[in-house]
Amino acid sequence: MNPRLFCRENHFPRVLALTYSFNPLFFERIIQGDLRCGGSTDITIVGDRNELQDAVQRYAGQFNYLGTRYYLTSAETHGAFHPKLLLRIGTKGAWVLLGSGNLTPGGWGGNRELAYTLKLDANQPGSASIVNHLLDHTAPYLTSEEGKNALERLRDYSWLTAPDEAAPNILMTTPDEPLAAQLQRRWAGRRFDRMLVLTGSTDEKGAFIGWCHERFGIEECVVAVSPGNASFVKEEIASCQAKVSLALFPDSQMLHAKFYWFDGPDGPAAIIGSANCSRAGWLLSPEQGGNVEIVQVYDRADANDFAAILSSIPSERVSIERTRQADPPAEDRVGPEYFAKNISLYRTQGFIDVALNRALPADTAAQLLCSDGIVIPLETTENGNLTGQVLETIPLPQCTCLAKVRIASPTTAFETHLHWIDDIDAITLAAQCKPPAEPFKNLPKSKNASEHDKVISDLALISASIFSESAAYRDPPKRRSDKQLDQVGQAAPIRPEDLVKSLKDLEGSKENFGLALGGGMHLSMNGVLRALFEGFETEPAPVTPEDPAVSEDPENQPALPEKPSLPPPRQEVGRELPADRHKQRLKGDLEKFFDRFASDQFSVECTASKLVQAAAYPLAVALLGERGGWLLPEETRSIVTRVIDILLNRNRVGRIERGLFEEVQNRYREIGQEDIFLQVVGDGTLWVVLLAVLAQLSWEKDFERFERAINLHRIYVCDAMRADTSVGKLTTLVTRLDVEKARDLIGREAPGIAVAIGAIEKLLKADKEALLREQLFQEHRVGDFIWHPEVGWGLVNGMSSSTTMDAYLHLRGETRKVAKKSFYLNLRMASEKSTELKNHLDAILFEQPRTVGVMGMLS
C-alpha cells in the first residue's frame, strides 16, 4: 500500500512512528501533511540517537515544527534502534504499517522497500492485544517523562483495556532478548531446508544463516541484495554449513527491503520487517550491542500471497567471491563526554528542563545557548537534571528552537551538539484529538446549518476529551522555585495591590499594551485565549460635551447602565444565525459538561492541569457563543457565574472546602504535591483570565452588576491563583490583553470592588440581628440579593409559597427553596437603613467612589 494513502486515512488521531533514520525536512513537508490530512494531531516519533543527532545538524534551520507539532525522541539502547513502524490509533480501532522503510525520502519511494498493513477494528477480538503488544515493547526504550506520557496518550482509549487474546504475530526485540530467541520459541520443532532472503545489508559471516541451519535445518540460502551491500566474506561464509549464493539487484534502485521465505517439509513460512540478514539484527540483544528490530511472522505462508515479492528476485545466482580485506586502522570512537538526551520547555510554568547523559560535577557551571543568541543559566535539580528560568521577556520562538548546552569547569569548557527543544505546551495542544482552536473560532463564524452542526460536534469532542483523556492532561514536573518563602515555608502569593501599582507605572506607555499573545498566555488549550481576547476591541462610544457621562461633578453621575462589552450578534451577509435546535443542542452539551465538571468523580480524579483546562472550556463557549448568536447575554452570565461558583464557592455536603479549587488543592496537599498544584494553577494565568472574562460580559441591571462584584471579589481574593508567579509576569499577562476594558477592570475597578464587597459583608455581619428584626415585616423581591455569614450570597429568583422563596445560592451553585424570614439578610432593605452600606453598594453599581477611604483605591 502507498504509505501516503495510509497516512491520509481518517479516524486515527494518534500516531507512534518507530524509525532508524529520520529526515525532518521530508517529514514536515510530506508525511506530516498527510497525517494531518487524515486527522492525526498527536504524533510521537522514536528514532536512533546517532541518526537523529546527525539529522538535526544536517538540516538545522530548515524545519519548523519539530518539538512543537510533533514529539521526537531518541531510544535508550546500547545498539542501533532499527525498527520501522507506523501505528495509528483512534476510537474505532488502529492501523499498522510495518516494514523496512525509514521516515526518509529513500524509505518512502527512493529505495526498494517492503511493508505490510493491518487494520484493526476496536470491536474485533485480539485487536487490543496487538496494539498493547507494540506499545509494551516500545516502552522500555523511552525513559523520559514526556516519552512515557506520549505512550500513555496512545493507550488512552477504552477499547485497549480489553483482555489480551493470543500472542500477536509481531516480534520486537526486547532489551535482553534478540529476535532469534523469540523465533526459536515460536517455531520450536519446525524444519526447513531452503531459505530465500531479501536484505539491505549483511554481515561477513552469515551468522543468522548459520543459526537457521542449526535450529531449523536450512541447507540452501539465496540472498537477494544490491551490489556493494553484501558484506559476506568467502572464507567466513563457508563456516555456516549452508550453501549460500547471491541474487544481485540492479544498481538503479537500492534494495532496502527485508524479507525471509522459509520452505521445507513442514510447509512454508515468511517474515517481513526491519531486520537485515546480520548478527546484530537477529542474534544479539540490545544489552549486548545488538539492534532493536521489529518483524511480522507468517507461521503458515501461502506462496500465492507472496508471488509479487518472490517473482521480483533476479533469477541469476552468483557465488560469493569477496575475500577479507585488510582491516582499516581502528578509529577512536569515543562518544561525546556530554550530550543532551531531552530539552523540555514548559512555557506556562516559566522554566526549561535539560536531561544530560550523565550528571555534572559539583564545580561545573552550565548554560543553555538557544537560537537567536538567547542564553539561559542552568542549575542542577534534585534529580540530576538541569533547569533554567524562562521569563516572559525571553523571546523564545514559537516554531522549532535548537540549543546547545555549554558546560564549564575550572579546567575545561565543552559544548554539546545541537538538540531541539520540546515545547511541551505546544506538543500537548497538538496532541488533542480535535485541534481546539478552530471549533471555538468558528462559533461566531459558522454560516449555515451544516457548519453549525459541525461546530457543535467538534466542541462535544473537545468536551468529552477533557473527561475521558488522562495522559494528555498530566501535570508538569516540579521545578525549582525562586520565590521567597514566608515564615511557614510557603511561597508568599503576589499581592493584588503590587500588581495595580505595576500597571499604573506602565500607564502612558502604549507600547506595553496590545502585545501579541505568546506561548505563556494560554490555559493549556490552544486558541482559547486568542479567540477570546486577540483582535477583539469594542469601539468606544463617541464622547461629546453634552454627554452626561462626562460631567465633572461626581454628584451628578446618573445611574446609567453599562454599555455592553460584547457586540450584539450580527447577521453578516450570507450567514444564518443558529436556529433554536442548534442553540438547544449546544446548551444541552454544556449541561452535560457541567454535570461532570461538578461531579465527585472529577474532584477526586482530575489533575491540576485538567482542572484549568476544564475551567477554560465553558468560558470560551459562553463568550464566543454569545458573539455568534448562540446564547443570550443572561445565559452567558449564568454560565460564567456557574464556572466561578464550581471553582470557588460551592460547598458540598460533608466537606469543608469552598469550591473545586480547594478540594483539588487539599487532595494534592494530602499526597505531598501541593507545590505541583500551585505551580500549575498559581502562575496567575487563570486569575487574569477569570477577571478578564467578567470584564467582557454585559452587566446592565443593578442585580447583574452586583452579581459581577460578588464573582470578582471571590476571584480577586483567591491567593492560590497568584501563589507561584511574579509581579512582572502578572503585569505582562494583563498588558497582553487586547481588550482595554479587561485591563481597566483588573487594574482599576477590581481593587475597589473587592474592598467594597468586603466592607458590605463586614457591616451586614455586625448588624445582622438588628437588620433581621427590621426586615421581618418587609417583602423580598425578585432580583434582591440575600446574605448569611455561613452561606454567603444568594439571588432571589421567585416566590414559592408564603414562607419560602426560590434563590440561587452561590454556596450550592444552584437554585434552592429557602425561608423568607429570620435567616437571610436582604441587601436592598439593609442599604435603605444604612448610609454607609448604601455608599459601598452605589460604588459597585455606578463604578464611582462615593466615599474616601475604603474606596480610595478606585481613584
N, C-alpha and C positions, 0 to 999 in steps of 0.2 A: 504494500500500500504506500502511496505517496505520503511521506511524513508531514507535508504541509496540509494535506487534507485531514490527516489525523489530528493536527493541532486546531483546525477550524471547526471540528465537531462541537456542537453546543452541549450544555448541561454538565460540564465538568470544570468547575471554577478553581479547583486546587490542583497544583502540579508539583510532582517531585521528579527532577531530572538528575540522573547519575551519568557522569562523563569523565573521560580521561583528559582529553584536550578540550579547550574552550576558547572560542573566538567571540569576545564581547561585541565587537563591531557587527559581525554577521548575525549574532543572536538578536541584537536590538533592531537591526534593520529588517530581518526576515522572520525569525522564529517567534520572537516576542509579539510582533504584529499579528501573526497567525493565531497565536494563543489568545490574545486579547480579542481577536475577531470571534473566537469560539467561546468567549466569556470567561476565560481563565485570568484571574487577577492575583491569586495567591501562588506565587511561583518560587520554588526553592530549588537551587542547583547545588549539587555537591560534586566537587572535582578533585583532581590530583594537585597537591600543594605546589610542586615544582612547575607543573604546566600552567596553573593559574598565575603564579608569580611571573613567569615568562610572558604570559599574555598581557598582563597589566603593564609591564614595562614596554612591550612592543606597541600596544595600541593606546597608551596613555594620551588623554586629550581628545580621543576620537569617539568615545562612548559617553552617554548621558544619564542612563537610568540604573546602572549597577549600584546597588546599595540603597536605592530609593523605590523603584517599582518592582524589583525582584531581589531575592536574597541569595547571595552566592557565598559558599563557604568551602573550605578545604577539608578533606577527610583526614582523620588522625590515624595513620598507619605507617608501619616501617617500610613496606614495599610500595609499589605503584598502585594507585587507585584506578582500576581499569574497566569497571562495568559501564555498560551503555543501556540506559533505561529511561523511558518517559512514562510516568504513571499519572494519569488524570483521574480525579475523584470528584463525585458530586452526590447529590441526594438520591439520584436514581441508579447509581452504580459507579463503575470505574472502567477505564480503558487502558490497556497495557501495550506499549511498543517496546519490544526488547530485541536487541540485535548487536550490530558491530559498529554503528555509526556514532561518532562523537558529535558534539554541538559545534561543528565547524563546516565551512563550505565543502571540504572533502567528504565529510560524513553525511552530507545532505545532497550528494549528487556528483561530487568530483571524483570519488572513488567507486569501485565496485563493492557495494555493501549488501548486507543481508539482514533482514529483520522479520519478525512476525508480530501480529497484533492479536489481542484477546480482549473481547468486550464482555464485561461482567455486569449482569443485572443484579440490582440490590436484593431482589427477592429470590434469586437463584441460589440454591444450596451450594456452599463452597466458595461463593464469591468473596465473602468476608475473610475466609481463610487465606485466600491468595493475597489480598491486599495487606492483611496483617502480617503475613509471612514476609512480604517485601519490606514493610516498614520495620519489622523486628530485626531483619538482617541488615538494615541500613543504620539503625540506631547506634550500634557500638562505635561507629566511625564519626559520630557527631558528639563532641564533648562540650561545646559552648552552650550557654543557656539559650541563646537565640536559635541555635540549631535544634535543640530539644523542643523548644516552643514550636518551631516550624513543623516538626513531626507530629506534635500534639494537635495542631490545627488540621493536619491531614487526616487524623483519626476522628475528628470532631463530627462524625455522622453516626446516627443511631444504628444504622444497619450494620456497622462494623463491630457492634457488640455481640453479634450472633455467634453461637459456639462454633469452634473450629470443626471442619469436616476432615476428609482425608488429606494427607500431605500433598501440597501442590507439586506440579512437575517442574518447578523452577528451583534451581540450585544457586546459592550465592555463598561465596567464601565467607567463613566466619574468622574472627581474629586468630583462633587456634586450630582451625581445620581447613585444609585445602579442598578444592573441588573433587579431586581424585578420591579422597577418602569417602566423601558423600556418595559418589557414583558407585564405588565398590559396594557399599551397603545396599544401594538401590538395586544393583544388578548382580547380587551375590548368587553364584552358581551358574550364571549365564555364560554361553560360549559363542564366540565369533571367530571367523578365520580371515575375514577381509575387512579393511578399513579404508575409506576414502576421506581425505581431509582437504578443506579449503581454509587457508590461513593467510594472515597478513605478514607473518614472520615466523621464524623457527629458532630453536636453539642449535647448538653444534652437535649434540649427542643424540638428538631424537629421544629425549628422556621419557616423554609421555608415550611415544610409540612402544618403547621398551616396556614400560609399565603395563600397557594394554596387552602386550604379548604375554607377560607373566600372569596377569589377572584374568584375562578373557580368552587367551589363546590366539591372538592375532598373528597370522603368518605372513600376510602381504598388506602393504600400505602404499597408496598413491597419494602424494601431497601436491595439491594444486596451489601455486604461489607465483607471484610476479617475479621476473628475473631480478636478481640482486637482493631479494628479500629472504632467500633460502640460505640460512647460515650453517646447514648441515656440513660436517666435515667427514670425508670418506673414511678416514681411519677410525673415527669415533662411531659412526652410524652402524658399522658392522657389529658393534658390541650389543646392539639392541635385539639381535637374533631374528628379527622380521625382515623380509625383503622390502626395501624402501626405494621407490622411484619418484621422479618429479613430473608434473604436468604443468609446463610453464605458460602462464597467461601472457598475451602480447603486452608491449610496453605502453600502448595507447591510454590505458586506464588502469591505475594501480588496483590490484586486488586487495581489499581490506576485510572481506567477509570472513567469518569464522563458522565453519560447518563441518560436522563429523557424521559420516554414514558407516554404520556397522552392519555386517551381514554374515550369516553363518547358519549353523544347524538349528539355533534357537529362534531364527527369524530376524528380520532387520530391525534396527533402532537408529535414532538420529538425535543430534544435538545442534542447536543454534544458539549463538550468544556472542560473548566478548572475548573468550579465552583463545589466544593463539596456541599453536602446537609447540609448547615450550614447558620447561621445568617450572619456571616462575608462574606460569599461568595455571598449572594443574597440580603440581606435586608439593609446592612449598606453601605453608601457611603464612599469613602476613607477619606473624610474630617471628618467623624465620626469614623474613625478607621477601616473601612471595607476593604476588599480586592479589588484589581483591577483584573477583570476576563474578559474572552472572550468566547463566545459561538456561535455556529451555530444553528439557529432555523429553523425547518421544520414545517411550518404552516399547511400543509396538508400532512401527512405522510402515506406511504403505508407499512403495516406490512411485506409484502414480501421483501421490500428493507432492512428491519432491522431484518430479520429472524435469521441470524447468531448470532446477539447480543442477541436477545430475547431467543433463544434456549440454549444459554450458561449459563443461570441463573439456579442455583440449584433449583430443584423442591420442596425441603423440606422447610417449613416455620417454623420459630422459634419465639416464643413470646419474648418480651423484659423483661428481668428479672433483669437487672442491677439496683442496688439501689445506692442512693447517698452515696458516701464515705466522710469521714471527710476530709475537705479541708486541704491540707498541709500548713505549715506556709508560709505566704506571703514572697516572696523574694524581696529584693530591686532591682528593675530592672532599676536603673538609668543608662542611656546611658553614653558613654564617654563624657567628657566635650568638647573635640575637636576631630574631625575626618576629614580626607581628603575626599572631595567629588570628586575632579578631580586633577590630576597632569599631566600637559601637557608640553612636551619638544618641543621647536622649535629650532632644531639643527642649521639650516641655519642662523637663526636670533640670535643665541647665548644666548638664555635665557630660563628659565623654569618658568611656572606659576602654582601656587598652590591655589586651592579653598578649604577653610575650611568650616565647617558647620556654623561658626559664626566668626565675626571679632575679632581680638586680641586687648586687651587693649593697650594703647599708651606706657606703660612702659614694654612691652613684647618683647623679642628677639626670633627669630626663625631661625632654621637651617634645611636643608633637609639632612637626613642621607641615602645615597644611597648604593647600592651594592658595594662590594669591598672596603668599608671604605671611600668612597668619601663623603665629606661634602661640601655643598653649602650654604653659608649665604643667608638669605632671608630678604627682606624688604617689607613693606606694600605699595601697589599701591593705586591709586586714587579710584578704585572700591572696595577696601577692600580685594582683593586677595593678595597673597604673590608672589614675583618674585625674581629670582636669576640669576646671570650671569653665563653662561656656556661657558667657554673659550675653545679654540681649544685644549688646553693641558689637559683638563679634560677627562679621558678615559672612558666615559660612554659606556656601551656595546651596540652592535647593536641588540642584542636579548632582551627579556623581562628584564626590570630592576625594582626592587622593592625598596621602600623607606619608611621611617618614617619621620614625622615632629617632631623635638624636640623644645618644647616651654618652655621658661624660663622667669619667672618674678622675682622681688626682693624676693618673699617669697616662690615660688613653682617652680617645674620643671615637665614636662609632655612629654610623647612621644605617638604619635598616633599609631594606628595599622598599619601594613604593607599595602601599597597600590601600585598598579602598576603605572608605568609612561607611559603615552601615547606619543609615539614618533610620533608627528603629521606629520613630513615629510615622515616617513616610511609608516604611515597609508594612507596618501594622495597618495603616489606612488602605494600602494597595491590597492587603490580604482579605479585606472584606469581600464576602461573596457577591455583594452587589455594590459597585462603586457608589459611595454615599452622596457625592456632590450633586450628580445630575438630578436624582428624584427631588431633592429639596429645591434646587434652582428651577425645576420645571413646574413646581407647584403654582407659582404665579404666572407661568408662561404657557401651560398646556392650552391648546387652541380648540379642540373638539372632543367629542365623546370618547373616541378611541384613545387619544392622548390622556384624557382624564383617567380612564380605566388603567392605563399603563402606569401613571404616576402613583395611583393608589396601590397597585400590585407591587411596584418597586418599593414603596415605603413599607408595605407589610413585610416584605422580605428583610428589610433592614431591622424592623422592629423584632421580628422573630429571631434574627441572628443575635441580637443583644442578649436574649434569654437562653437561646439554645447553644450558642458557641461559648466555649470557655477559654481555650488556648489563645484565641485572638485578643483576649482582654486580660492578659496577665500583667501583674504589676512589675515595674522595672526593678532592677537590683538596688539595694541600698547604696547610697553614695555617701561619701564623707561630707559632713556639713560644716560650713564655715560660720554659721550663725552663733551669736553669743548665747550662752545658756543662762537661765535665771537661777535663783537660789536653790530650786529643787531639781535642777538638772535638765529642765525642759527649755527648748529654744523659744525665746520670747516672740510672740507674734508682732507684726508691724502694726503700729497704731494708726488708725484712720486719719487722725489729725496730722501725722507726719506726711501722709500722702497728700492731704489737702494743701499743706504748706509747700510741698514739692511742686504741685500743679500750679499754685499761684506764682511760684518762682519762674515757671515756664511761660506764663501768660505774656502775650505780646510778641512771642517768637513763633511766627506762623510755621516755620519750617519744622517745628516739633510736632505738628498736628497732621492728621490725614496720611500718616505713613502707610505704605502697603503692608498688609498683614503677612508676617513671616511665619516660619515653622513653629515658633513658640506660642503663637496666638491661636490655639485651637483646642477643642475639647476631645482630642483623640478621635475626631470624626471629621474626615476631610470635607471641607467646603461648608460646614455648618456656620461657622462664624463669618466666613467670607460672604456666604449667602445672606446672612443676617445684617451685616454692617458695611461691607465694602460697596462703595458706589451708591449708597442709599442716603440721600440727604434731602430732607424736605425743604422746599423753598420758603423762606421767611415771609410772613405777611408784610405788605408794604406799610411803613410807618409814616404817618402824617401828623402835623401839629394838632389836628382835630381828634386824633385817636385818643380816647380817654385812657387807654392802657399806658400812655407815657406821661401822664400827669405827674408833675414834680411833687405834689402834695400826697404823702403816703396815706393821709386820712381819706383822700378822695378815691382810693383804689376801689373800683367796683368788683363785685363778685362775678367776674366773667368766667365762663367755662374755659378749660384749657383747650387750645387748638389741637386737633388730632395730630399725633406724630406720624401715623401711618396714612398714606393717601387712600381714599376710597377705591375699591376695585374699579378699574376702567375696562369697558368693553372695547378693546382695541379692534381695529379693522380686521375682520377675518377670524376673530377669537370669540368662541362661545363660552360664556360663564358656566361653571359646573352646574348641572341640573341637581334637583333635590336628591335623586337616587345616589349621585356621586357624593354629595355632601353627607348624606346619612351613612354611606359606606365608610367614609373617612372617619366620621365620629364614632361609628361602631368599632373600627380598628383601634382608635385612641382609647376607648373604654376597655378593650381587651388588654391594651398596653398597661393602663393604669392598674387593672386588676393584678397583673403580675408584678408591676413596679412596687405596689404597696403590700405585696404578699409576705407572709412569714418566711417562705422559702427563699425569696430573693434576698431578704435581710440576712439570712443565715449563710447563703452561698456566694453572694456577689463579691468580687474583688473591688478594691478602691477604684481601679481603672474603669471597671464596668459600671460602678456607681456614677461616675462622672459622665460617662457616655450615655447612660440611661437618662440622666437628667437633661442632657443636651437634646435628645430626640424630640420630646414633645414641645420644647421651647421653639425649636426650628419649625416644626409642623404648624404650631399655633401662629407665629408671626408671619411666616410665608403663606400659610393658608388664608389668613385674613387679606393679605395683599392680592391674592388670586381670586378672591370672592368665594372661597370655600367656607369661611367662618365669619360670623358677625363679631363686632368688637367685644360685646359682652361674653361671647363664647371664648374668645381669645383670652380675655382677662381671667375667666374661670379656669382655663387650662393652666395658665401661668401660676395663678394662686394655688391651684391644686399641687403643682410640682413643688412649690415652696413649702406648702404645708406638709407634704410627704417627707420632704428632706429635713425640715427644721422644726415643725410644730407638732405633728401628730404624736399622740401618746397612746400606745396600745395597752389594753387591759393587762395587768400583771407585769408591766415593765416600767422602769423609772426614766428611761431615756425620752427625750423630746426629739422625735424625728429619726428617719432612716440614717441620717448622717451620724448621729450619736450612737445609734445601735451598731453600725458597722465599725465605728471608731472604737467602741468598747470591746467588740469582738477582736479586733486587731490588738488592743491593749492586753487582753487576756492571754494571747499567744505570743506576747513579746514582740509584736511587729507594728506598734503604733507609729514608730518613726517612718516606716514604709507608707502607712496610710497618710500621714501628714506630708510626706514628700510628694505624693500624688495629688492630693486634694488641696494642699496648703500653699501652692505656689501662687495663689492669687487669681488664677485664670477663671475659675468657677465663680469666685466672688465678684469679679469685674463683670462677667457675662450676665449673672443674675440681675445685678443692678442696671446694666445697660438695657436688658430686655424690658425691665419695668419702665425705663425712660421712653421706650418706643411705643408703648401702648397708649391708647386714648382713655383718659380718666376725666370725664366731663362733670358728672354729678358729684355732689358733696360726699355721698357714701362711697362712691368709687375712688375719690381722691384719698379718703381716709383708709380705704382698703389698701391702696398703694402704700400709704405710710406705714401700715402695720407690716406689710410684706418687706418693705425697705428696712424697717427697724430690725426685723429678725435677721435679715442678711447682714446688715451693717455691723451688728454686734457679734457676729459669729467669728471669734478669733481664730478658730482652727483653719478657716479658709485662707488665712494670711500667716499661718504658722511657719511656713517654710519658704519665705520669699524675702524680697528686699524692697525698700522704697524705690530704688531705681527701676526694678523690674515692674512693680505695680504702676509706676508713672509711665513706663514705656507701654504697658498694656492699655492703659487708659488713653494715652495720646494716639494710639494706633486706631482707635475707634473713629470711623469716618463720620459718624452721626454726632454733630455738635451737642445735641440735646442730651445724649448719653454722657458726654464728658461733663456737661453742666450739672447733671443730676449727681454724679459721683463727687465732683469737686466742689459744688456749691450748695445744692439742696440737701443732699443726704445727711451731712453732719447736723444741720439744724433740725431736720425732721426726726432724726434719731433721738436727739436731745428732747424734742417736744413730746414724742411718744413716751419716753421715759418719765418725763415730768408729769404727764397726764396720768400714767399708771400710779405714780407715787401719790398724787393728790387723791385719786379715787380710793386707793388703799387706806390713806389716812382718814378719810371722811366716810368710809364705807357704811358704817352702821347708821349714821345720820342721814345719808343720802337714800339708803334703802327705805327708811321710815317715811321720808318725804315723797318717795315715788310710789307708795302703796296705793294711792288713790288716783294715779295717773295711768294713762294707757300707752302701751308700746305701739309703734307704727312700723309698717313695712319699710325697710331701709335703715332702721335705727341700729346703732352698734351697742352691744351689751358686753359687759366685762365682769369677770370674777377673778380674784387673785390666784386661785388654784386652777382655773380652767383657761383663763386668758380671754381672747376676744371672740365674739360671735356676731353674726349679722342676721337680723330678723327678716325672714322671707314671707311669713304669713301667719294667720291665727288659726290654730287647730280647734280650740274649744274656749270656753270661758276661763279655763285655768291654765291652758298650755298654748304654746306658740311654736311654729317651726323656725329654727335658726341654724344657719351654717356655722358650725363650731370649728375653728382652726385647729383646736387640740385633737379633734377626731378626723378632720379632713372630710367631713360630710355633714349633711343636714340632719338634725335630730329634733325631737319634741322636747321642749324644756318648759319649766314652770314660769308663769308670767310674773309672779310676785316673790319677794323675800329672798331672792338668791342672786340674780344678775342685776348689776347697776346699768342704767340706761345713760349713755354718754350725752345724748341730746338733752335729756332732762337735767342731768348734772351740770352741764355747761350753762343752762339757764339760771342756775343758782350761784354760780361761781365765776366772777370776772376773770380771775387768774386762769381758770380752766378754759374759759372761752378764748382768752388770748392765745393760749397754746393751740387750741383747735383751729382758730382762724389762721394762725401762721401756717398750719398744714394745708388748710383748704384754699387759701388765697396765695400761698407761697410768698407772703410778705411778713417781715419781722414786726410784730406788734409790741414787743417789749424788748428792752435791752437786757442782756444777761445770758440766760439760757439760750436765747435765740440769736445772740450776737454773732455766732459762727456763720450765720447766713449773710451777714453784711460784708 
